[in-house]
Amino acid sequence: MTQKIALLTDSTSDIPTELLKEKNIHSLPLKIIYSDKQYNDRIDIQPEEVYKKFDEEIPTTSMPTPHDTKEKLLELKAQGFTHVIAIHISSGLSGTYNMVNMISKQIDDITVEVIDSKALSMGLGRLVLYAAELIEQGLNFKNIISQVKDKMENVDVFFVVKSLKYLIEGGRIGKVSGTIGEFLNIKPIISIDKEGEYYNFKKTRGRKRSINTLYKLIKEKVKEGISTVDVVHGAAYEEAKELLDKVKNLDNVKDSFFGQIGPSMVVHTGPGLIGVVINRINE
């Protein structure tokens, strides 16, 4: 039987809208919830708007609704897709993966594989784009799933924030310790562990030193082979752009994406996030 494979992700992937369209990638928006209104992440509301409203209200977030997810899967089925590969934000950071997995079992006559990326932002985005490449190459469903899961081993996510208070207040602190460290100007380099939760990768003191440590980390990692290195930020354009310019001069860096994280992540990190995603390419 001929396989027609659809690719599904969520709005935390940080893949630009035009690239989603170009690659025929479907995306479920997370929800940004204010006291008087709810928005669809990156559709009805952009990161800058969240920052502007921070002084008035810090919103909450929620995963895509089960209704939206079911509608999307039924829509893909109606379009003639026989298989769906759904790659989502780490289950250690959001209930999205578990919810999509549950809903997918309610849809008959379409085969859905839901993958827990154990990542977010362009860490998730790179896995999704890799899956899109494999679909374009005509690989079969099981082979694509296997290769995407293998690729997860080659993707690393690291980031720094100006303040841990947003991660703490949003309940996304994971295994990151350092509330006392805030008073000592400790700025941890945060990464994601095998369970898909945040943890302290390394401790640094001061903003400038933390960003410089990120650069040194990238420099070491890309020595291992050809890589893409993405730099994302949350209202920290100048600092992030400076880091990107240095990264582009490194040997073994094949490609870089630069952009701002989406509203659902802005809420949990506050202004000042700088993140890097290192994706080692097997060539």
C-alpha positions as CSV (number, residue, x, y, z in Angstrom):
1,M,0.0,0.0,0.0
2,T,1.3,3.5,-0.9
3,Q,2.1,5.5,2.2
4,K,1.1,9.2,2.2
5,I,2.9,10.6,5.3
6,A,2.0,13.8,7.1
7,L,4.2,15.6,9.5
8,L,2.8,17.3,12.7
9,T,4.5,19.3,15.4
10,D,3.5,22.1,17.8
11,S,4.2,25.8,18.0
12,T,7.2,25.4,20.4
13,S,9.3,24.2,17.5
14,D,10.1,27.8,16.5
15,I,10.1,26.9,12.8
16,P,9.1,30.0,10.9
17,T,5.6,30.0,9.4
18,E,6.9,30.3,5.9
19,L,9.1,27.3,6.3
20,L,6.2,25.3,7.8
21,K,4.2,26.0,4.7
22,E,7.1,25.3,2.3
23,K,7.8,21.9,3.9
24,N,4.1,21.1,4.4
25,I,4.5,20.7,8.1
26,H,1.4,20.9,10.2
27,S,1.5,22.6,13.6
28,L,-0.7,22.7,16.7
29,P,-0.7,26.0,18.6
30,L,-0.2,26.0,22.4
31,K,-2.5,28.5,24.2
32,I,-1.5,31.8,25.8
33,I,-4.1,32.6,28.5
34,Y,-4.8,36.0,30.0
35,S,-7.4,36.8,32.5
36,D,-9.7,38.2,29.8
37,K,-8.7,36.4,26.7
38,Q,-7.0,33.3,25.2
39,Y,-4.7,33.3,22.2
40,N,-3.2,30.8,19.8
41,D,0.6,30.7,20.1
42,R,2.3,32.5,17.2
43,I,-1.1,32.8,15.3
44,D,-3.1,35.4,17.3
45,I,-0.2,36.6,19.4
46,Q,3.6,37.2,18.8
47,P,6.5,37.3,21.3
48,E,6.8,41.1,21.3
49,E,3.2,41.4,22.4
50,V,3.7,39.2,25.4
51,Y,6.7,41.3,26.6
52,K,4.8,44.5,26.2
53,K,2.1,43.2,28.5
54,F,4.4,41.7,31.1
55,D,4.1,44.7,33.4
56,E,0.3,44.4,33.4
57,E,0.0,40.6,33.5
58,I,2.1,37.5,33.0
59,P,-0.1,35.0,31.3
60,T,-0.3,31.3,31.7
61,T,0.1,28.7,29.0
62,S,-1.6,25.4,28.1
63,M,-1.1,22.6,25.6
64,P,-3.1,22.4,22.4
65,T,-6.7,21.4,23.1
66,P,-7.7,17.7,22.6
67,H,-10.5,19.1,20.3
68,D,-8.0,21.0,18.0
69,T,-5.8,17.9,17.9
70,K,-8.6,15.6,16.9
71,E,-9.8,18.0,14.3
72,K,-6.2,18.3,12.9
73,L,-5.8,14.5,12.7
74,L,-9.3,14.1,11.0
75,E,-8.3,16.9,8.6
76,L,-5.1,15.0,7.6
77,K,-7.1,11.8,7.2
78,A,-9.6,13.6,4.9
79,Q,-6.7,14.9,2.8
80,G,-5.7,11.3,2.1
81,F,-2.8,10.9,4.5
82,T,-2.4,7.3,5.6
83,H,0.3,7.9,8.2
84,V,1.2,10.8,10.5
85,I,4.5,11.4,12.3
86,A,3.9,13.8,15.2
87,I,7.0,15.2,16.9
88,H,6.4,17.3,20.0
89,I,7.9,19.3,22.8
90,S,9.5,17.2,25.6
91,S,7.0,15.4,27.8
92,G,9.1,16.6,30.8
93,L,8.1,20.2,30.0
94,S,4.5,19.9,28.6
95,G,1.6,17.5,28.5
96,T,1.3,18.0,24.7
97,Y,3.0,14.7,23.8
98,N,0.8,12.6,26.1
99,M,-2.3,14.3,24.9
100,V,-1.6,13.9,21.2
101,N,-0.7,10.2,21.9
102,M,-4.1,9.7,23.6
103,I,-6.1,11.5,20.9
104,S,-4.3,9.6,18.1
105,K,-5.6,6.3,19.4
106,Q,-9.2,7.6,18.9
107,I,-8.8,8.0,15.1
108,D,-9.5,5.0,12.9
109,D,-7.9,4.2,9.6
110,I,-4.8,6.3,9.9
111,T,-1.5,5.3,11.5
112,V,0.0,7.8,13.9
113,E,3.4,7.7,15.6
114,V,3.9,10.3,18.3
115,I,7.5,11.1,19.2
116,D,8.7,12.7,22.4
117,S,11.5,15.0,21.2
118,K,12.9,15.5,24.7
119,A,13.6,19.0,23.4
120,L,12.0,22.3,22.5
121,S,12.6,25.4,20.3
122,M,14.9,24.6,17.4
123,G,16.0,21.4,19.2
124,L,12.5,20.2,18.3
125,G,12.5,22.2,15.1
126,R,15.6,20.5,13.8
127,L,14.1,17.0,14.4
128,V,11.0,18.0,12.5
129,L,12.9,19.5,9.6
130,Y,15.0,16.3,9.4
131,A,11.8,14.2,9.3
132,A,10.5,16.5,6.5
133,E,13.7,15.8,4.5
134,L,13.3,12.1,4.9
135,I,9.7,12.2,3.8
136,E,10.8,14.2,0.7
137,Q,13.4,11.5,0.0
138,G,10.6,8.9,-0.1
139,L,11.6,6.8,2.9
140,N,9.0,4.6,4.5
141,F,7.2,5.4,7.7
142,K,9.1,3.0,10.0
143,N,12.4,4.0,8.6
144,I,11.8,7.7,9.2
145,I,10.7,7.1,12.8
146,S,13.8,5.1,13.4
147,Q,16.1,7.7,11.9
148,V,14.4,10.6,13.7
149,K,14.8,8.8,17.1
150,D,18.5,8.2,16.3
151,K,18.9,11.9,15.4
152,M,17.7,12.9,18.9
153,E,21.1,11.7,20.2
154,N,22.9,14.3,18.0
155,V,20.8,17.4,19.1
156,D,21.8,19.4,22.2
157,V,20.0,22.4,23.7
158,F,21.6,24.9,26.1
159,F,20.3,28.3,27.3
160,V,20.8,31.0,29.8
161,V,18.2,33.4,31.3
162,K,18.5,36.7,33.0
163,S,16.3,35.5,35.9
164,L,15.1,32.1,37.1
165,K,11.9,33.6,38.6
166,Y,9.8,32.9,35.5
167,L,10.9,29.3,35.3
168,I,10.1,28.9,39.0
169,E,6.7,30.7,38.9
170,G,5.7,28.7,35.8
171,G,6.6,25.4,37.5
172,R,9.1,24.7,34.7
173,I,12.3,24.7,36.9
174,G,12.8,20.9,36.6
175,K,16.1,19.9,38.2
176,V,17.6,23.4,38.0
177,S,18.8,24.6,41.4
178,G,19.8,28.1,42.0
179,T,17.2,30.2,43.7
180,I,19.8,31.2,46.3
181,G,22.3,31.6,43.5
182,E,20.1,34.5,42.1
183,F,21.4,36.7,44.9
184,L,25.0,35.7,44.1
185,N,24.5,36.5,40.4
186,I,24.9,32.9,39.5
187,K,23.7,32.3,35.9
188,P,23.4,28.6,35.2
189,I,23.8,27.1,31.7
190,I,20.6,25.1,31.5
191,S,20.2,22.0,29.4
192,I,17.7,19.1,29.0
193,D,18.4,15.7,30.4
194,K,17.4,12.2,29.1
195,E,14.1,12.5,30.9
196,G,13.4,15.7,29.0
197,E,13.6,18.0,32.0
198,Y,15.7,21.1,32.6
199,Y,18.9,20.7,34.7
200,N,22.0,22.7,35.6
201,F,24.6,21.9,33.0
202,K,27.1,24.4,34.4
203,K,27.2,27.3,36.8
204,T,28.6,30.7,35.8
205,R,28.6,34.1,37.5
206,G,27.3,37.1,35.7
207,R,25.5,37.6,32.4
208,K,28.5,38.3,30.2
209,R,30.3,35.3,31.4
210,S,27.3,33.0,31.0
211,I,27.0,34.0,27.3
212,N,30.8,33.5,26.8
213,T,30.5,30.1,28.3
214,L,27.8,29.2,25.8
215,Y,30.2,30.2,23.0
216,K,33.0,28.1,24.5
217,L,30.5,25.2,24.7
218,I,29.6,25.5,21.1
219,K,33.2,25.7,20.1
220,E,34.0,22.5,21.8
221,K,30.9,20.6,20.5
222,V,31.4,21.5,16.9
223,K,35.0,20.1,17.0
224,E,33.2,16.7,16.9
225,G,32.1,17.3,13.3
226,I,29.9,19.2,10.9
227,S,27.0,20.8,12.7
228,T,24.2,23.3,12.4
229,V,24.2,25.8,15.3
230,D,21.0,27.8,15.9
231,V,20.8,30.8,18.2
232,V,17.4,31.9,19.6
233,H,16.5,34.6,22.0
234,G,13.8,36.2,24.0
235,A,14.0,40.0,23.8
236,A,17.8,39.8,23.7
237,Y,18.5,40.5,20.1
238,E,21.8,42.4,20.3
239,E,23.5,39.9,22.7
240,A,22.2,36.9,20.7
241,K,23.2,38.4,17.3
242,E,26.7,39.0,18.7
243,L,26.9,35.4,19.7
244,L,25.6,34.2,16.3
245,D,28.3,36.3,14.4
246,K,31.0,34.5,16.4
247,V,29.4,31.1,15.9
248,K,29.3,31.6,12.1
249,N,33.1,32.1,12.0
250,L,33.7,28.6,13.5
251,D,34.9,25.8,11.4
252,N,32.4,22.9,11.0
253,V,29.3,25.1,11.3
254,K,27.3,24.4,8.2
255,D,24.1,26.3,8.8
256,S,22.5,28.6,11.4
257,F,19.0,29.7,12.2
258,F,18.5,32.9,14.2
259,G,15.2,33.9,15.7
260,Q,13.0,34.8,18.6
261,I,11.4,32.1,20.8
262,G,7.6,31.8,20.6
263,P,5.1,33.3,23.1
264,S,4.5,30.0,25.0
265,M,8.2,29.8,25.9
266,V,8.6,33.6,26.5
267,V,6.0,33.2,29.3
268,H,8.2,30.7,31.2
269,T,11.6,32.2,30.6
270,G,11.0,36.0,30.8
271,P,13.0,38.5,28.8
272,G,16.7,37.9,28.3
273,L,16.9,34.2,27.2
274,I,19.7,33.2,24.9
275,G,19.6,29.6,23.7
276,V,21.7,27.5,21.3
277,V,20.8,24.3,19.5
278,I,23.7,22.2,18.3
279,N,22.8,19.5,15.7
280,R,25.6,17.2,14.6
281,I,25.3,16.1,11.1
282,N,26.4,12.6,10.0
283,E,28.0,13.1,6.6
